[in-house]
Amino acid sequence: MTRKREREDDDLSGVGLGGMALLLTVMALRHPWQALKELLRVIGRLGRWALGRALAPAAVVVVIVSSRRRDRRPTFEDYLHGRDED
């Protein structure tokens, strides 16, 4: 076991996380408007995803309530009282 363990923060190309961060920083400094546009696009996607996850329980409640209102069938009480008591 004289062989050194390989670093686990390497990706498949052999570039470590520090090297990847340096590469991304250099590219962002070379093209700041493109980097800003891509960053805003990612933030927008994450925001829509988070909003969808936050509103999902409310959407389920709305679907349940609206389906119960729409599916109003006559009950036994309705048949007993009939239309003449309105």
BAFI-3210 file (N, C-alpha, C; in Angstrom, 3 decimals, decimal comma, padded with zeros to 6 digits):
// residues 86
n [1|2|3|4|5|6|7|8|9|10|11|12|13|14|15|16|17|18|19|20|21|22|23|24|25|26|27|28|29|30|31|32|33|34|35|36|37|38|39|40|41|42|43|44|45|46|47|48|49|50|51|52|53|54|55|56|57|58|59|60|61|62|63|64|65|66|67|68|69|70|71|72|73|74|75|76|77|78|79|80|81|82|83|84|85|86]
n.u [000,823|001,879|001,166|-000,210|-003,357|-005,841|-007,084|-010,370|-011,887|-011,672|-012,926|-014,188|-012,420|-010,020|-009,494|-009,315|-011,561|-010,765|-009,285|-011,330|-012,984|-011,276|-011,055|-013,735|-013,980|-012,118|-013,267|-015,698|-014,796|-013,726|-015,925|-018,176|-020,909|-022,166|-021,812|-023,332|-025,863|-026,279|-026,206|-028,475|-030,409|-030,192|-030,868|-033,512|-034,694|-034,305|-035,826|-038,438|-038,723|-038,599|-040,822|-042,850|-042,663|-043,333|-045,959|-047,339|-048,786|-050,961|-052,149|-053,060|-055,033|-056,829|-057,629|-058,950|-061,063|-062,412|-063,205|-064,979|-067,007|-067,924|-068,861|-071,536|-073,946|-077,420|-078,644|-080,030|-081,634|-082,312|-084,005|-086,087|-087,192|-087,756|-088,714|-090,732|-090,461|-088,870]
n.v [-001,186|001,255|003,055|006,251|007,505|008,489|011,764|012,616|014,652|015,042|015,338|013,579|014,347|014,816|017,242|019,144|020,398|022,945|023,804|023,795|025,794|027,984|028,058|028,599|031,127|032,668|032,494|033,770|036,337|037,058|037,172|038,959|039,818|037,699|035,753|036,878|036,831|034,051|033,336|034,669|033,276|030,719|031,298|032,108|029,670|028,097|029,583|029,351|026,596|026,315|027,855|026,372|024,014|025,028|025,874|023,598|022,012|023,764|023,809|021,191|021,172|023,035|021,668|019,459|020,712|022,056|019,893|018,614|020,477|020,642|018,098|017,713|015,824|014,899|014,350|012,008|013,525|015,621|014,300|013,607|016,084|017,333|019,447|021,228|022,607|024,856]
n.w [000,000|-000,838|-002,674|-003,347|-002,328|-004,629|-005,276|-004,299|-005,242|-007,897|-011,188|-014,079|-016,110|-014,911|-013,788|-010,921|-008,314|-007,525|-009,758|-011,640|-010,594|-010,893|-013,689|-014,407|-013,235|-014,689|-017,248|-016,772|-016,201|-018,644|-020,333|-019,252|-019,611|-020,872|-018,892|-016,843|-018,033|-018,297|-015,598|-014,607|-016,018|-014,902|-012,265|-012,644|-013,501|-011,200|-009,411|-010,511|-010,207|-007,396|-006,673|-007,838|-006,331|-003,826|-004,168|-004,772|-002,747|-002,254|-004,759|-004,949|-002,981|-004,081|-006,391|-005,245|-003,827|-005,905|-007,473|-005,809|-005,597|-008,217|-008,690|-007,659|-006,769|-006,532|-003,254|-000,835|000,798|-000,911|-002,705|-000,969|-000,183|-002,549|-005,395|-004,808|-002,402|-002,585]
ca.u [000,000|002,726|000,565|-001,012|-004,775|-006,181|-008,011|-011,748|-012,615|-011,429|-014,007|-013,745|-011,339|-008,795|-009,360|-009,877|-012,574|-010,095|-008,996|-012,604|-013,411|-010,407|-011,449|-015,015|-013,740|-011,460|-014,235|-016,677|-014,167|-013,506|-017,229|-019,047|-022,327|-022,641|-021,879|-024,484|-027,073|-026,428|-026,519|-029,879|-031,217|-030,190|-031,641|-034,926|-035,138|-034,388|-036,963|-039,675|-038,779|-038,930|-042,204|-043,708|-042,656|-044,014|-047,386|-047,936|-049,851|-052,131|-052,793|-053,777|-056,243|-057,743|-058,192|-059,892|-062,248|-063,175|-063,831|-066,132|-068,089|-068,420|-069,516|-072,612|-075,088|-078,520|-078,564|-081,312|-082,418|-082,855|-085,143|-087,175|-087,833|-088,262|-088,592|-091,842|-090,178|-087,947]
ca.v [000,000|002,432|003,970|007,308|007,513|009,575|012,755|012,280|015,792|015,122|014,855|012,580|014,836|014,935|018,596|019,227|021,431|024,247|024,153|024,091|027,110|028,958|028,123|029,314|032,531|033,301|032,622|034,789|037,651|037,345|037,445|039,242|039,904|036,325|035,085|037,432|036,323|032,647|033,291|035,049|032,188|029,644|031,777|032,054|028,275|027,660|030,281|028,705|025,265|026,487|028,331|025,221|023,120|025,676|026,006|022,292|021,632|024,615|023,367|019,943|021,547|023,674|020,620|018,668|021,523|022,308|018,654|018,323|021,412|020,319|016,793|017,803|015,000|014,990|013,429|011,458|014,658|016,339|013,531|013,672|017,399|017,626|020,809|022,072|023,333|025,975]
ca.w [000,000|-000,942|-003,638|-002,738|-002,713|-005,530|-004,708|-004,639|-005,778|-009,334|-012,033|-015,051|-016,957|-014,126|-013,267|-009,576|-008,094|-007,513|-011,144|-012,300|-010,112|-011,536|-015,088|-014,486|-012,896|-015,832|-018,336|-016,389|-016,320|-020,060|-020,947|-018,094|-019,938|-021,111|-017,592|-016,123|-018,682|-017,917|-014,168|-014,440|-016,548|-013,897|-011,115|-013,030|-013,466|-009,800|-008,805|-010,956|-009,599|-005,981|-006,584|-008,139|-005,168|-002,701|-004,441|-005,081|-001,805|-002,463|-005,999|-004,654|-002,240|-005,029|-007,249|-004,453|-003,534|-007,127|-007,943|-004,944|-005,930|-009,538|-008,665|-006,670|-007,170|-005,559|-002,118|-000,416|001,315|-002,052|-003,226|-000,013|-000,155|-003,892|-005,909|-004,375|-001,164|-002,832]
c.u [000,869|002,158|-000,324|-002,450|-005,043|-007,157|-009,418|-012,519|-012,314|-012,662|-013,417|-012,583|-010,034|-008,565|-010,029|-010,904|-011,970|-009,774|-010,253|-013,116|-012,572|-010,786|-012,764|-014,855|-013,110|-012,445|-015,287|-016,085|-013,920|-014,814|-018,250|-020,536|-022,926|-022,780|-023,077|-025,796|-027,320|-026,794|-027,974|-030,809|-031,317|-031,007|-033,135|-035,472|-035,283|-035,563|-038,288|-039,831|-039,202|-040,372|-043,181|-043,789|-043,408|-045,524|-048,076|-049,003|-051,117|-052,879|-053,580|-055,080|-057,267|-058,394|-059,229|-061,182|-063,069|-063,834|-065,031|-067,296|-068,722|-069,233|-070,594|-073,809|-076,202|-078,367|-079,952|-082,214|-083,043|-084,073|-086,339|-087,930|-088,361|-088,107|-089,662|-091,566|-089,272|-088,570]
c.v [001,253|003,457|004,987|007,215|008,712|010,523|012,456|013,456|015,993|014,660|013,927|013,048|015,005|016,323|018,636|020,336|022,824|024,715|024,513|025,463|028,209|029,141|028,886|030,800|033,274|033,502|033,687|036,193|038,035|037,744|037,765|039,282|038,533|035,569|035,569|036,907|034,865|032,502|033,650|033,963|031,045|030,048|031,747|030,636|027,775|028,323|029,666|027,328|025,376|026,956|027,197|024,255|023,722|025,731|024,675|021,876|022,473|024,194|022,085|020,250|022,179|022,633|019,804|019,447|021,751|021,032|018,283|019,245|021,051|019,029|016,780|017,044|015,144|013,933|012,880|012,558|015,456|015,609|013,583|014,978|017,788|019,080|021,748|022,844|024,537|027,278]
c.w [000,000|-001,910|-002,929|-003,214|-003,608|-004,848|-005,175|-005,202|-007,264|-010,086|-013,093|-015,908|-016,202|-013,569|-011,895|-009,453|-008,079|-008,919|-011,914|-011,872|-010,758|-013,002|-015,257|-014,181|-014,061|-016,977|-018,017|-016,496|-017,780|-020,750|-019,851|-018,445|-020,208|-019,793|-016,788|-016,703|-018,298|-016,442|-013,918|-014,964|-015,529|-012,676|-011,418|-012,999|-012,039|-009,093|-009,216|-010,331|-008,133|-005,807|-006,877|-006,981|-003,989|-002,908|-004,726|-004,062|-001,974|-003,728|-005,778|-003,921|-003,176|-005,932|-006,493|-004,212|-004,795|-007,653|-007,074|-005,246|-007,262|-009,529|-007,589|-007,202|-006,129|-004,460|-001,812|000,115|000,168|-002,641|-002,276|-000,097|-001,517|-004,278|-005,364|-003,100|-001,364|-002,555]
res [m|t|r|k|r|e|r|e|d|d|d|l|s|g|v|g|l|g|g|m|a|l|l|l|t|v|m|a|l|r|h|p|w|q|a|l|k|e|l|l|r|v|i|g|r|l|g|r|w|a|l|g|r|a|l|a|p|a|a|v|v|v|v|i|v|s|s|r|r|r|d|r|r|p|t|f|e|d|y|l|h|g|r|d|e|d]
***
